[in-house]
Amino acid sequence: MLEEAVASLGTLRLPTRWLGDAAVELHLLASLIAEAERRLPGVVAGARDQELSWAEIGDLLGTTRAAAWQRFAKPAQAIQEEARRALLADPD
């Protein structure tokens, strides 16, 4: 799956000259990692909204409940609070 993601991203960014270039592949992998890191807090907040426990989230992330809570509890709570405020401000 990761190889497909790198290939797709490489084709989008450099359609004619990236194949076999280790530096470009390294850059593409770093881009995918950064994007995943950016998205994780929001996805964890969504998982909490769906009532997943911290233990379940930790299992899905390949870590412990405590490590998942320590890393994502505050960001997830902030995202949930922001969503609630937005909903109250514009209920439509």
C-alpha positions in Angstrom: 0.0 0.0 0.0 2.8 2.4 0.9 4.5 1.7 -2.4 1.3 2.6 -4.3 1.0 5.8 -2.3 4.6 6.8 -3.1 4.1 5.9 -6.8 0.8 7.9 -7.0 2.4 10.9 -5.2 5.5 10.7 -7.4 3.4 10.5 -10.6 1.4 13.6 -9.5 4.4 15.7 -8.5 7.0 14.6 -11.0 5.3 12.6 -13.7 8.3 12.0 -16.0 11.4 11.9 -13.9 11.1 10.4 -10.4 11.2 6.6 -11.0 14.3 5.1 -9.4 15.5 8.3 -7.8 16.2 7.6 -4.2 16.3 11.2 -3.2 12.9 11.9 -4.7 11.5 8.7 -3.0 12.9 9.9 0.3 11.2 13.2 -0.2 7.9 11.6 -1.1 8.0 9.3 2.0 8.8 12.3 4.2 5.8 14.1 2.7 3.5 11.1 3.4 4.7 10.8 7.0 4.2 14.6 7.6 0.7 14.4 6.1 -0.2 11.4 8.3 1.1 13.2 11.4 -0.9 16.2 10.5 -4.1 14.2 10.1 -3.8 11.9 13.1 -5.2 14.3 15.7 -8.3 14.9 13.8 -8.8 11.2 13.1 -8.2 10.4 16.8 -10.8 13.0 17.7 -13.2 11.3 15.3 -12.5 8.0 16.9 -13.2 9.4 20.3 -16.5 10.9 19.0 -17.4 7.4 17.9 -16.7 6.3 21.5 -13.5 4.3 20.9 -11.6 3.9 24.1 -8.0 5.1 24.5 -7.0 1.4 24.7 -8.7 0.7 21.3 -7.0 3.8 19.8 -3.7 2.7 21.2 -4.1 -0.7 19.7 -4.9 0.7 16.3 -1.9 3.0 16.5 0.4 0.1 17.7 1.0 1.7 21.0 -0.3 1.7 24.6 -3.5 3.3 25.9 -1.3 5.6 28.0 0.9 6.6 25.1 -2.1 7.3 22.8 -3.8 9.4 25.5 -0.6 11.3 26.3 0.0 12.2 22.6 -3.6 12.9 21.5 -5.9 13.7 24.4 -5.3 17.5 24.4 -5.3 17.9 20.6 -8.4 15.6 20.2 -10.3 17.5 22.9 -9.4 20.9 21.3 -10.7 19.6 17.9 -13.9 18.3 19.5 -14.4 21.6 21.3 -13.9 23.6 18.0 -16.4 21.4 16.2 -19.0 21.9 19.0 -18.5 25.7 18.9 -18.9 25.7 15.1 -22.0 23.6 15.4 -23.5 26.0 18.0 -22.6 29.0 15.9 -24.1 27.7 12.7 -26.6 24.9 13.4 -27.6 24.6 9.7 
